Amino acid sequence: QVQFVESGGGLVQPGGSLRLSCAASGIIFSAYTMGWYRQAPGKQREFVARITGGGNTAYADSVKGRFTISRDNAKNTAYLQMNVLKPDDTGVYYCNIAPVVSSWWGQGTQVTVSS
């Protein structure tokens, strides 16, 4: 079955950086556009970034210039490099394909930006 396993979250001070990883299994990874999404406390899950199999990217306005999405098709893994983190970036980060398949959500990884 399809599985996405997110990792790399943690507690970081404002202005800091984190790199998230998403290991995929059960799909032909290179054939799918991969996306990162996040859910802040009390809010709906929202789009963060996506990358096509060929490497074309798109970002939410709130993270443009700070976050970079990438992928390694040989490793079936997508990444999200997050720089200049802000408290508003706090939340649980998930990966999925884009557009999402609701039954494919993983457990996510918690990112907390706080001093």
Backbone torsions as a table, in degrees:
resi	resn	phi	psi	omega
1	GLN	NA	164.3	-179.2
2	VAL	-74.7	135.6	178.7
3	GLN	-143.9	134.4	172.2
4	PHE	-118.9	128.9	179.3
5	VAL	-120.6	112.5	-179.5
6	GLU	-92.1	146.6	177.8
7	SER	-153.8	167.5	174.7
8	GLY	104.6	-2.1	179.1
9	GLY	-72.7	175.3	178.7
10	GLY	166.7	-169.1	177.9
11	LEU	-99.4	128.7	-177.9
12	VAL	-141.5	149.4	178.4
13	GLN	-77.9	154.7	174.7
14	PRO	-53.3	138.2	-176.4
15	GLY	89.8	-10.0	-178.6
16	GLY	-82.0	-175.6	-176.1
17	SER	-133.1	152.8	171.6
18	LEU	-144.8	153.0	174.0
19	ARG	-123.0	117.8	178.5
20	LEU	-94.9	148.7	175.9
21	SER	-124.4	149.6	177.3
22	CYS	-133.8	109.5	178.7
23	ALA	-94.3	124.6	-176.3
24	ALA	-108.5	145.3	173.8
25	SER	-145.2	156.3	177.2
26	GLY	86.7	2.0	177.8
27	ILE	-134.2	160.4	170.3
28	ILE	-81.4	91.3	-166.4
29	PHE	-53.6	-45.7	-173.7
30	SER	-65.9	-16.3	-177.6
31	ALA	-84.3	-9.8	-172.9
32	TYR	-112.7	143.5	165.1
33	THR	-74.0	128.0	-180.0
34	MET	-103.1	143.8	-179.0
35	GLY	-130.3	153.7	169.7
36	TRP	-111.8	140.8	-178.3
37	TYR	-137.1	160.1	178.6
38	ARG	-144.1	155.2	177.3
39	GLN	-132.5	113.9	177.0
40	ALA	-82.9	157.2	179.1
41	PRO	-55.0	127.6	177.4
42	GLY	76.5	7.3	-178.0
43	LYS	-123.8	165.0	176.8
44	GLN	-77.4	156.1	175.9
45	ARG	-65.1	140.0	-176.7
46	GLU	-132.6	156.3	177.2
47	PHE	-70.6	140.9	176.3
48	VAL	-115.9	-52.6	-176.4
49	ALA	-162.4	158.7	175.0
50	ARG	-146.0	158.1	-179.7
51	ILE	-144.0	131.0	178.8
52	THR	-76.7	169.7	177.3
53	GLY	-59.1	-29.2	-179.9
54	GLY	-89.6	-3.7	174.4
55	GLY	102.1	5.1	174.8
56	ASN	-74.5	138.6	-172.2
57	THR	-122.4	158.0	173.3
58	ALA	-148.0	149.2	-175.1
59	TYR	-135.4	152.0	167.8
60	ALA	-67.0	147.3	-178.3
61	ASP	-57.6	-33.2	-174.9
62	SER	-68.5	-17.1	-177.1
63	VAL	-118.6	-4.3	-178.9
64	LYS	-56.1	134.6	178.6
65	GLY	85.0	-11.3	-179.7
66	ARG	-115.1	-35.8	-177.5
67	PHE	-107.6	147.5	176.0
68	THR	-133.3	123.4	176.6
69	ILE	-96.1	142.5	177.1
70	SER	-148.6	173.8	-179.8
71	ARG	-151.9	153.8	173.4
72	ASP	-125.7	100.6	-175.4
73	ASN	-66.1	-27.3	178.6
74	ALA	-69.2	-26.9	-179.6
75	LYS	-103.3	2.5	-177.8
76	ASN	52.8	42.3	-174.1
77	THR	-134.1	137.2	171.9
78	ALA	-111.2	153.4	-176.9
79	TYR	-130.2	156.9	171.4
80	LEU	-137.0	107.8	174.8
81	GLN	-87.6	121.8	-177.1
82	MET	-116.6	117.4	179.2
83	ASN	-117.4	163.7	179.5
84	VAL	47.3	52.8	-176.2
85	LEU	-67.2	145.5	-179.2
86	LYS	-120.6	158.1	176.3
87	PRO	-54.8	-33.1	178.9
88	ASP	-67.0	-11.9	177.1
89	ASP	-82.3	-5.6	179.7
90	THR	-61.7	135.4	178.0
91	GLY	161.7	-178.0	174.2
92	VAL	-94.9	127.7	-177.5
93	TYR	-103.0	132.4	-178.5
94	TYR	-125.8	155.0	168.2
95	CYS	-117.5	157.9	179.5
96	ASN	-168.1	174.8	172.9
97	ILE	-77.5	172.7	176.9
98	ALA	-128.8	120.6	-3.2
99	PRO	-68.7	159.2	-170.8
100	VAL	-72.0	154.6	165.9
101	VAL	-109.8	117.1	-168.7
102	SER	-63.2	-27.5	-179.2
103	SER	-81.8	-1.2	-177.3
104	TRP	-101.6	6.2	178.9
105	TRP	-64.9	138.8	173.9
106	GLY	-94.5	-162.0	-177.6
107	GLN	-82.3	-20.3	-178.6
108	GLY	79.7	172.6	176.4
109	THR	-134.5	133.3	-174.4
110	GLN	-80.5	130.2	172.8
111	VAL	-118.4	124.5	178.3
112	THR	-125.1	121.7	179.6
113	VAL	-110.5	110.4	-174.4
114	SER	-158.9	147.7	175.2
115	SER	-94.2	NA	NA
